[in-house]
Amino acid sequence: MKILCHHIYEYKKGLRSLVLHTLASEYLHEAECRLKRNSISYIVHRVNETKVNIFFGDSNCVAVVASFGEKSLYDFTPEEDFILGIMLGYSRIEQCRRYIKRSRLDSSEKNRATIHGTVALRSVSA
């Protein structure tokens, strides 16, 4: 619960817009009480019988996560995964790399040109 308190602190100080916190199901009631006491929007997704993921923070961010439905993080589309990563504050560059990898965009599927050691994607008109 100490980590949850720290995440709440970071959210309230504006360091995070959205937090993903995983905890044992037995602590869910206490976690929900803390979030309600602090008037923080949240949703809960069950990971398994013993763990839950709590997404909490700005109500707009929580609404976006809720729009993805209650599914495993592994089942998120590449786009949902990208959006979640950005909202959680992960590196934009790393999220772009992850998106490309997950959506299987590679040199065999897209027309690419190498310019001075960098890769530029070219759009192909139909």
DSSP file with accessible surface (Angstrom, degrees, kcal/mol):
  #  RESIDUE AA STRUCTURE BP1 BP2  ACC     N-H-->O    O-->H-N    N-H-->O    O-->H-N    TCO  KAPPA ALPHA  PHI   PSI    X-CA   Y-CA   Z-CA
    1    1 A M     >        0   0   63      0, 0.0     4,-2.3     0, 0.0     5,-0.2   0.000 360.0 360.0 360.0 -19.5    0.0    0.0    0.0
    2    2 A K  H  >  +     0   0  191      1,-0.2     4,-2.1     2,-0.2     5,-0.1   0.891 360.0  49.5 -63.8 -38.8    3.0    2.3    0.4
    3    3 A I  H  > S+     0   0  108      2,-0.2     4,-2.8     1,-0.2    -1,-0.2   0.908 108.8  52.5 -67.8 -39.7    3.5    2.3   -3.4
    4    4 A L  H  > S+     0   0    0      1,-0.2     4,-2.6     2,-0.2    -2,-0.2   0.938 109.0  50.0 -59.4 -45.2   -0.1    3.1   -3.9
    5    5 A C  H  X S+     0   0   47     -4,-2.3     4,-2.4     1,-0.2    -1,-0.2   0.899 110.6  50.0 -60.4 -39.0    0.2    6.1   -1.6
    6    6 A H  H  X S+     0   0   95     -4,-2.1     4,-2.7     2,-0.2    -1,-0.2   0.914 109.7  50.4 -66.9 -41.4    3.3    7.2   -3.5
    7    7 A H  H  X S+     0   0   28     -4,-2.8     4,-2.4     2,-0.2    -2,-0.2   0.904 110.5  49.8 -62.4 -41.6    1.4    6.9   -6.8
    8    8 A I  H  X S+     0   0   11     -4,-2.6     4,-2.9     2,-0.2     5,-0.2   0.929 110.4  51.0 -61.2 -44.3   -1.5    9.0   -5.3
    9    9 A Y  H  X S+     0   0  132     -4,-2.4     4,-1.9     1,-0.2    -2,-0.2   0.940 110.4  48.4 -57.9 -48.2    1.1   11.6   -4.1
   10   10 A E  H  <>S+     0   0   31     -4,-2.7     5,-2.5     1,-0.2     6,-0.8   0.902 112.5  49.0 -62.4 -39.6    2.6   11.8   -7.6
   11   11 A Y  H ><5S+     0   0   56     -4,-2.4     3,-1.6     4,-0.2    -2,-0.2   0.952 110.9  49.0 -64.3 -47.6   -0.8   12.2   -9.2
   12   12 A K  H 3<5S+     0   0  128     -4,-2.9    -1,-0.2     1,-0.3    -2,-0.2   0.816 109.6  52.7 -64.3 -27.9   -1.8   14.9   -6.8
   13   13 A K  T 3<5S-     0   0  136     -4,-1.9    -1,-0.3    -5,-0.2    -2,-0.2   0.472 118.5-112.0 -85.5  -2.4    1.4   16.8   -7.4
   14   14 A G  T < 5S+     0   0   63     -3,-1.6    -3,-0.2    -4,-0.3    -2,-0.1   0.616  84.0 121.7  84.6  12.7    0.9   16.7  -11.2
   15   15 A L  S   <S+     0   0  125     -5,-2.5     2,-0.4    -6,-0.2    -4,-0.2   0.746  78.0  30.3 -77.9 -23.9    3.7   14.3  -12.0
   16   16 A R        -     0   0   79     -6,-0.8    -2,-0.2    -5,-0.1    -1,-0.2  -0.992  51.9-167.8-135.3 143.8    1.4   11.8  -13.6
   17   17 A S  S    S+     0   0   71     70,-0.5    41,-2.7    -2,-0.4     2,-0.3   0.687  86.8  19.8 -95.0 -28.0   -1.9   12.1  -15.4
   18   18 A L  E     -A   57   0A   0     69,-0.5     2,-0.4    39,-0.2    -1,-0.3  -0.997  67.3-162.7-143.7 141.9   -2.6    8.4  -15.2
   19   19 A V  E     -A   56   0A   0     37,-2.8    37,-2.3    -2,-0.3     2,-0.6  -0.977   8.1-157.4-126.8 138.4   -1.3    5.6  -13.0
   20   20 A L  E     +A   55   0A  39     -2,-0.4     2,-0.5    35,-0.2    35,-0.2  -0.978  21.2 179.5-111.1 115.1   -1.5    1.8  -13.5
   21   21 A H  E     -A   54   0A  16     33,-2.9    33,-3.2    -2,-0.6     2,-0.4  -0.978  12.6-160.3-122.4 124.6   -1.1    0.1  -10.1
   22   22 A T  E     +A   53   0A  71     -2,-0.5     2,-0.3    31,-0.2    31,-0.2  -0.876  23.4 157.7-102.6 133.0   -1.2   -3.7   -9.7
   23   23 A L  E     -A   52   0A  15     29,-2.3    29,-2.5    -2,-0.4     2,-0.1  -0.967  46.8 -79.5-148.8 166.0   -2.0   -5.1   -6.3
   24   24 A A  E >   -A   51   0A  33     -2,-0.3     3,-2.1    27,-0.2    27,-0.3  -0.409  41.7-122.3 -65.4 139.7   -3.2   -8.2   -4.6
   25   25 A S  G >  S+     0   0   27     25,-2.5     3,-1.8     1,-0.3     4,-0.4   0.809 108.3  69.1 -54.4 -32.0   -7.0   -8.5   -4.7
   26   26 A E  G 3  S+     0   0  154     24,-0.3    -1,-0.3     1,-0.3     4,-0.3   0.728 100.1  48.5 -63.0 -20.2   -7.2   -8.6   -0.9
   27   27 A Y  G <> S+     0   0  103     -3,-2.1     4,-2.4     1,-0.1    -1,-0.3   0.393  82.6  98.2 -98.8   3.3   -6.1   -4.9   -0.8
   28   28 A L  H <> S+     0   0   20     -3,-1.8     4,-3.0    -4,-0.3     5,-0.2   0.917  80.3  51.3 -59.8 -46.9   -8.6   -3.7   -3.4
   29   29 A H  H  > S+     0   0  139     -4,-0.4     4,-2.3     1,-0.2    -1,-0.2   0.932 112.4  46.3 -58.4 -46.0  -11.2   -2.4   -0.9
   30   30 A E  H  > S+     0   0   80     -4,-0.3     4,-2.1     2,-0.2    -1,-0.2   0.909 112.8  50.4 -63.4 -40.6   -8.6   -0.4    1.0
   31   31 A A  H  X S+     0   0    0     -4,-2.4     4,-2.4     1,-0.2    -2,-0.2   0.927 110.0  49.7 -63.7 -44.6   -7.2    1.0   -2.3
   32   32 A E  H  X S+     0   0   46     -4,-3.0     4,-2.8     1,-0.2     5,-0.2   0.901 108.7  53.1 -62.2 -39.3  -10.7    2.0   -3.5
   33   33 A C  H  X S+     0   0   49     -4,-2.3     4,-2.7    -5,-0.2    -1,-0.2   0.922 109.7  48.4 -61.7 -42.5  -11.3    3.8   -0.1
   34   34 A R  H  X S+     0   0   66     -4,-2.1     4,-1.5     2,-0.2    -2,-0.2   0.914 112.9  47.2 -64.2 -42.6   -8.1    5.8   -0.5
   35   35 A L  H  <>S+     0   0    0     -4,-2.4     5,-2.5     2,-0.2    -2,-0.2   0.926 114.4  46.5 -66.8 -42.7   -8.9    6.8   -4.1
   36   36 A K  H ><5S+     0   0  132     -4,-2.8     3,-1.7     1,-0.2    -2,-0.2   0.915 109.2  54.9 -64.2 -42.4  -12.5    7.8   -3.2
   37   37 A R  H 3<5S+     0   0  164     -4,-2.7    -1,-0.2     1,-0.3    -2,-0.2   0.836 112.6  43.7 -59.8 -31.8  -11.2    9.7   -0.1
   38   38 A N  T 3<5S-     0   0   50     -4,-1.5    -1,-0.3    -5,-0.2    -2,-0.2   0.328 112.4-121.5 -95.8   7.5   -9.0   11.7   -2.5
   39   39 A S  T < 5 +     0   0  110     -3,-1.7     2,-0.5     1,-0.2    -3,-0.2   0.904  57.4 156.4  53.3  47.5  -11.7   12.1   -5.1
   40   40 A I      < -     0   0    9     -5,-2.5    -1,-0.2    -6,-0.1    18,-0.1  -0.905  42.6-124.7-108.4 129.4   -9.6   10.3   -7.8
   41   41 A S  E     +B   57   0A  49     16,-0.7    16,-2.1    -2,-0.5     2,-0.3  -0.425  42.5 160.3 -67.8 144.5  -11.3    8.7  -10.8
   42   42 A Y  E     -B   56   0A  51     14,-0.2     2,-0.3    -2,-0.1    14,-0.2  -0.987  28.9-157.1-159.0 160.8  -10.4    5.0  -11.3
   43   43 A I  E     -B   55   0A  36     12,-2.1    12,-2.4    -2,-0.3     2,-0.4  -0.966  17.4-139.4-137.5 155.9  -11.3    1.7  -12.8
   44   44 A V  E     -B   54   0A  33     -2,-0.3     2,-0.4    10,-0.2    10,-0.2  -0.955  13.0-172.5-120.5 132.1  -10.4   -1.8  -11.8
   45   45 A H  E     -B   53   0A  13      8,-2.9     8,-3.4    -2,-0.4     2,-0.3  -0.995  25.2-127.6-120.1 128.9   -9.5   -4.7  -14.2
   46   46 A R  E     -B   52   0A 142     -2,-0.4     6,-0.3     6,-0.2     3,-0.1  -0.590  20.2-174.6 -74.5 131.3   -9.0   -8.2  -12.8
   47   47 A V        -     0   0   71      4,-2.2     2,-0.2     1,-0.4     5,-0.2   0.869  67.6 -43.1 -87.9 -48.4   -5.7   -9.7  -13.8
   48   48 A N  S    S-     0   0   61      3,-1.7    -1,-0.4     0, 0.0     3,-0.2  -0.822  80.9 -61.4-159.6-162.9   -6.4  -13.1  -12.2
   49   49 A E  S    S+     0   0  171     -2,-0.2     3,-0.0     1,-0.2    -3,-0.0   0.752 133.2  33.0 -66.8 -24.0   -8.0  -14.5   -9.0
   50   50 A T  S    S+     0   0   89    -25,-0.1   -25,-2.5     1,-0.1   -24,-0.3   0.552 114.5  53.5-112.3  -8.7   -5.3  -12.9   -6.8
   51   51 A K  E     -A   24   0A 102    -27,-0.3    -4,-2.2    -3,-0.2    -3,-1.7  -0.950  52.0-171.7-132.5 151.1   -4.4   -9.6   -8.6
   52   52 A V  E     -AB  23  46A   0    -29,-2.5   -29,-2.3    -2,-0.3     2,-0.5  -0.958  17.9-137.9-133.8 152.3   -6.1   -6.5  -10.0
   53   53 A N  E     -AB  22  45A  16     -8,-3.4    -8,-2.9    -2,-0.3     2,-0.5  -0.954  17.0-161.9-105.1 130.4   -4.9   -3.6  -12.0
   54   54 A I  E     -AB  21  44A   0    -33,-3.2   -33,-2.9    -2,-0.5     2,-0.6  -0.968   1.5-164.3-112.4 122.2   -6.2   -0.2  -10.9
   55   55 A F  E     +AB  20  43A   0    -12,-2.4   -12,-2.1    -2,-0.5     2,-0.3  -0.932  24.1 163.8 -99.8 123.5   -6.0    2.6  -13.5
   56   56 A F  E     +AB  19  42A   0    -37,-2.3   -37,-2.8    -2,-0.6     2,-0.3  -0.973  17.2  70.2-142.9 157.5   -6.5    6.0  -11.8
   57   57 A G  E    S+AB  18  41A   0    -16,-2.1   -16,-0.7    -2,-0.3   -39,-0.2  -0.997  78.7  25.5 146.1-144.3   -5.9    9.6  -12.4
   58   58 A D     >  -     0   0   59    -41,-2.7     4,-2.4    -2,-0.3     3,-0.3  -0.273  69.9-128.4 -56.7 135.6   -7.4   12.3  -14.6
   59   59 A S  H  > S+     0   0   66      1,-0.2     4,-2.3     2,-0.2    -1,-0.1   0.826 107.7  54.9 -61.2 -31.7  -11.0   11.4  -15.4
   60   60 A N  H  > S+     0   0  113      2,-0.2     4,-1.8     1,-0.2    -1,-0.2   0.918 109.7  46.4 -66.8 -42.2  -10.4   11.9  -19.1
   61   61 A C  H  > S+     0   0   18     -3,-0.3     4,-2.2     2,-0.2    -2,-0.2   0.919 112.3  50.1 -64.8 -42.8   -7.5    9.5  -19.1
   62   62 A V  H  X S+     0   0    9     -4,-2.4     4,-2.8     1,-0.2    -2,-0.2   0.908 108.3  53.9 -63.1 -38.7   -9.5    6.9  -17.1
   63   63 A A  H  X S+     0   0   58     -4,-2.3     4,-1.9    -5,-0.2    -1,-0.2   0.887 106.6  51.9 -63.6 -38.4  -12.4    7.3  -19.6
   64   64 A V  H  X S+     0   0   50     -4,-1.8     4,-0.7     2,-0.2    -1,-0.2   0.951 111.2  46.6 -63.0 -46.6  -10.0    6.5  -22.5
   65   65 A V  H >< S+     0   0    0     -4,-2.2     3,-1.4     1,-0.2     4,-0.4   0.926 110.4  53.5 -61.7 -41.7   -8.8    3.3  -20.7
   66   66 A A  H >< S+     0   0   50     -4,-2.8     3,-1.7     1,-0.3    -1,-0.2   0.863 100.0  62.1 -61.5 -33.2  -12.4    2.4  -19.9
   67   67 A S  H 3< S+     0   0   91     -4,-1.9    -1,-0.3     1,-0.3    -2,-0.2   0.723  93.1  64.9 -67.0 -19.2  -13.3    2.7  -23.6
   68   68 A F  T << S-     0   0   19     -3,-1.4    -1,-0.3    -4,-0.7    -2,-0.2   0.646 108.0-127.9 -74.9 -16.0  -10.8   -0.1  -24.4
   69   69 A G    <   -     0   0   33     -3,-1.7     2,-1.4    -4,-0.4    -1,-0.2  -0.106  34.2 -60.1  87.9 168.3  -13.0   -2.5  -22.4
   70   70 A E  S    S+     0   0  134     -3,-0.1     2,-0.3    -2,-0.0    -1,-0.1  -0.698  85.4 128.6 -91.9  87.5  -12.0   -4.9  -19.6
   71   71 A K        -     0   0   68     -2,-1.4     5,-0.1     1,-0.0    -3,-0.0  -0.907  64.5 -79.6-134.3 165.6   -9.4   -7.0  -21.3
   72   72 A S    >   -     0   0   56     -2,-0.3     3,-1.7     1,-0.1     4,-0.3  -0.293  37.4-120.6 -62.6 147.6   -5.9   -8.2  -20.6
   73   73 A L  G >  S+     0   0   55      1,-0.3     3,-1.3     2,-0.2    -1,-0.1   0.837 115.6  61.3 -57.3 -31.5   -3.1   -5.7  -21.3
   74   74 A Y  G 3  S+     0   0  205      1,-0.3    -1,-0.3     7,-0.0    -2,-0.1   0.716 100.0  55.0 -67.6 -21.7   -1.8   -8.4  -23.7
   75   75 A D  G <  S+     0   0  109     -3,-1.7    -1,-0.3     2,-0.0    -2,-0.2   0.397  79.7 118.0 -94.1   1.4   -5.0   -8.2  -25.7
   76   76 A F  S <  S-     0   0    4     -3,-1.3    -3,-0.0    -4,-0.3    -4,-0.0  -0.401  70.7-114.4 -65.0 143.6   -4.8   -4.4  -26.3
   77   77 A T     >  -     0   0   53      1,-0.1     4,-2.9    -2,-0.1     5,-0.3  -0.336  32.0-103.4 -67.2 162.7   -4.5   -3.5  -30.0
   78   78 A P  H  > S+     0   0   29      0, 0.0     4,-2.2     0, 0.0     5,-0.1   0.894 125.1  51.0 -56.2 -36.1   -1.2   -1.8  -31.0
   79   79 A E  H  > S+     0   0   95      2,-0.2     4,-2.6     1,-0.2     5,-0.2   0.923 110.8  46.4 -68.5 -44.1   -3.1    1.5  -31.0
   80   80 A E  H  > S+     0   0   31      2,-0.2     4,-2.8     1,-0.2     5,-0.2   0.917 112.7  50.8 -63.5 -42.2   -4.6    1.0  -27.5
   81   81 A D  H  X S+     0   0   14     -4,-2.9     4,-2.5     2,-0.2    -2,-0.2   0.912 111.1  49.0 -61.0 -42.6   -1.2   -0.1  -26.2
   82   82 A F  H  X S+     0   0   63     -4,-2.2     4,-2.4    -5,-0.3    -2,-0.2   0.950 112.3  47.0 -62.5 -49.4    0.4    3.1  -27.7
   83   83 A I  H  X S+     0   0   71     -4,-2.6     4,-2.6     1,-0.2    -2,-0.2   0.929 113.0  49.2 -59.9 -46.4   -2.2    5.4  -26.3
   84   84 A L  H  X S+     0   0   10     -4,-2.8     4,-2.2     1,-0.2    -1,-0.2   0.939 110.3  50.9 -60.3 -46.4   -1.9    3.8  -22.8
   85   85 A G  H  <>S+     0   0    3     -4,-2.5     5,-2.5     1,-0.2     4,-0.5   0.913 111.2  47.7 -58.5 -42.8    1.9    4.0  -22.8
   86   86 A I  H ><5S+     0   0   52     -4,-2.4     3,-1.3     1,-0.2    -1,-0.2   0.935 112.0  49.5 -64.9 -44.4    1.8    7.7  -23.7
   87   87 A M  H 3<5S+     0   0   36     -4,-2.6   -69,-0.5     1,-0.3   -70,-0.5   0.837 107.6  55.0 -65.5 -29.7   -0.8    8.4  -21.0
   88   88 A L  T 3<5S-     0   0   15     -4,-2.2    -1,-0.3    -5,-0.2    -2,-0.2   0.547 120.9-109.9 -80.1  -6.4    1.3    6.6  -18.5
   89   89 A G  T < 5 +     0   0   62     -3,-1.3    -3,-0.2    -4,-0.5    -2,-0.1   0.643  61.9 156.1  92.1  14.6    4.3    8.8  -19.3
   90   90 A Y      < -     0   0  123     -5,-2.5    -1,-0.2    -6,-0.2     5,-0.0  -0.329  58.1 -74.5 -70.4 159.3    6.5    6.3  -21.1
   91   91 A S     >  -     0   0   62      1,-0.1     4,-2.5     2,-0.1     5,-0.2  -0.272  36.2-142.7 -54.3 128.2    9.0    7.5  -23.6
   92   92 A R  H  > S+     0   0  185      2,-0.2     4,-2.4     1,-0.2     5,-0.2   0.901 101.6  51.3 -61.5 -40.9    7.3    8.6  -26.8
   93   93 A I  H  > S+     0   0  101      2,-0.2     4,-2.4     1,-0.2    -1,-0.2   0.935 111.3  46.8 -63.5 -45.6   10.2    7.2  -28.9
   94   94 A E  H  > S+     0   0   99      1,-0.2     4,-2.7     2,-0.2    -1,-0.2   0.885 111.2  52.4 -64.8 -36.2   10.0    3.8  -27.1
   95   95 A Q  H  X S+     0   0   12     -4,-2.5     4,-2.8     2,-0.2    -1,-0.2   0.898 108.5  50.9 -66.3 -37.5    6.3    3.8  -27.6
   96   96 A C  H  X S+     0   0   57     -4,-2.4     4,-2.6     2,-0.2    -2,-0.2   0.935 111.6  47.5 -63.5 -44.4    6.7    4.4  -31.3
   97   97 A R  H  X S+     0   0  145     -4,-2.4     4,-2.5     1,-0.2    -2,-0.2   0.918 113.1  48.4 -61.1 -44.0    9.2    1.6  -31.5
   98   98 A R  H  X S+     0   0  116     -4,-2.7     4,-3.0     2,-0.2     5,-0.2   0.913 110.7  51.2 -63.7 -42.0    6.9   -0.7  -29.6
   99   99 A Y  H  X S+     0   0   60     -4,-2.8     4,-2.6     2,-0.2     6,-0.2   0.935 110.5  48.4 -60.5 -47.1    3.9    0.3  -31.8
  100  100 A I  H  <>S+     0   0   59     -4,-2.6     5,-2.2     1,-0.2     4,-0.4   0.938 114.4  46.4 -59.9 -45.0    5.9   -0.5  -35.0
  101  101 A K  H ><5S+     0   0  175     -4,-2.5     3,-1.0     1,-0.2    -2,-0.2   0.934 115.5  45.2 -63.0 -46.6    7.0   -3.8  -33.6
  102  102 A R  H 3<5S+     0   0   75     -4,-3.0    -1,-0.2     1,-0.2    -2,-0.2   0.815 113.7  48.3 -69.5 -31.8    3.5   -4.8  -32.4
  103  103 A S  T 3<5S-     0   0   30     -4,-2.6    -1,-0.2    -5,-0.2    -2,-0.2   0.393 110.1-123.6 -90.6   4.2    1.8   -3.7  -35.6
  104  104 A R  T < 5 +     0   0  180     -3,-1.0     2,-1.0    -4,-0.4    -3,-0.2   0.816  50.7 161.8  61.1  33.5    4.3   -5.6  -37.7
  105  105 A L      < +     0   0   36     -5,-2.2     2,-0.3    -6,-0.2    -1,-0.2  -0.769  17.6 144.1 -83.0 103.8    5.4   -2.6  -39.7
  106  106 A D    >>  -     0   0   68     -2,-1.0     3,-1.8    -3,-0.1     4,-1.7  -0.796  66.8 -82.9-133.0-178.4    8.7   -3.6  -41.1
  107  107 A S  T 34 S+     0   0   96      1,-0.3     5,-0.2    -2,-0.3    -2,-0.0   0.764 124.4  56.5 -61.8 -23.5   10.6   -3.2  -44.3
  108  108 A S  T 34 S+     0   0   98      1,-0.2    -1,-0.3     3,-0.1     3,-0.1   0.715 113.9  38.8 -80.6 -17.0    8.8   -6.0  -46.0
  109  109 A E  T <4 S+     0   0  103     -3,-1.8     2,-0.4     1,-0.1    -2,-0.2   0.636 116.6  44.6-105.6 -21.5    5.4   -4.4  -45.4
  110  110 A K  S  < S-     0   0  101     -4,-1.7     2,-0.6    13,-0.0    -1,-0.1  -0.960  82.1-114.3-126.3 148.4    6.1   -0.7  -45.9
  111  111 A N        -     0   0   81     11,-0.4    11,-2.0    -2,-0.4     2,-0.3  -0.698  45.6-178.5 -80.2 117.9    8.0    1.2  -48.5
  112  112 A R  E     -C  121   0B  74     -2,-0.6     2,-0.4    -5,-0.2     9,-0.2  -0.895  19.7-161.8-121.1 152.8   11.0    2.8  -46.7
  113  113 A A  E     -C  120   0B  13      7,-1.9     7,-2.5    -2,-0.3     2,-0.6  -0.996  17.2-136.4-130.4 137.2   13.9    5.0  -47.8
  114  114 A T  E     -C  119   0B 107     -2,-0.4     2,-0.5     5,-0.2     5,-0.2  -0.833  21.4-175.9 -95.6 125.0   17.1    5.4  -45.8
  115  115 A I  E >   -C  118   0B  86      3,-2.6     3,-1.9    -2,-0.6    -2,-0.0  -0.960  69.1 -30.6-124.0 111.7   18.2    9.0  -45.5
  116  116 A H  T 3  S-     0   0  188     -2,-0.5    -1,-0.1     1,-0.3     3,-0.1   0.898 126.0 -44.8  48.5  47.1   21.6    9.6  -43.8
  117  117 A G  T 3  S+     0   0   73      1,-0.3     2,-0.3     0, 0.0    -1,-0.3   0.484 119.9 103.0  82.5   0.4   21.2    6.6  -41.4
  118  118 A T  E <   -C  115   0B  87     -3,-1.9    -3,-2.6     2,-0.0     2,-0.5  -0.819  68.1-125.2-113.4 158.6   17.6    7.3  -40.6
  119  119 A V  E     -C  114   0B  79     -2,-0.3     2,-0.5    -5,-0.2    -5,-0.2  -0.883  21.4-168.2-105.4 127.3   14.5    5.6  -41.9
  120  120 A A  E     -C  113   0B  36     -7,-2.5    -7,-1.9    -2,-0.5     2,-0.4  -0.961  16.7-136.5-114.0 129.7   11.7    7.6  -43.4
  121  121 A L  E     -C  112   0B  97     -2,-0.5     2,-0.5    -9,-0.2    -9,-0.2  -0.698  16.8-152.3 -83.1 132.6    8.3    6.0  -44.1
  122  122 A R        -     0   0  143    -11,-2.0   -11,-0.4    -2,-0.4     2,-0.3  -0.888  12.7-129.6-103.5 135.4    6.9    6.9  -47.5
  123  123 A S        -     0   0  124     -2,-0.5     2,-0.6   -13,-0.1   -13,-0.0  -0.618  17.6-147.5 -81.7 141.0    3.2    6.9  -48.0
  124  124 A V        -     0   0  108     -2,-0.3     2,-0.2     0, 0.0    -1,-0.0  -0.949  11.2-138.7-111.2 119.1    2.0    5.0  -51.0
  125  125 A S              0   0  116     -2,-0.6     0, 0.0     1,-0.1     0, 0.0  -0.552 360.0 360.0 -80.6 145.5   -1.1    6.3  -52.7
  126  126 A A              0   0  153     -2,-0.2    -1,-0.1     0, 0.0     0, 0.0  -0.355 360.0 360.0 -81.8 360.0   -3.7    3.9  -53.9
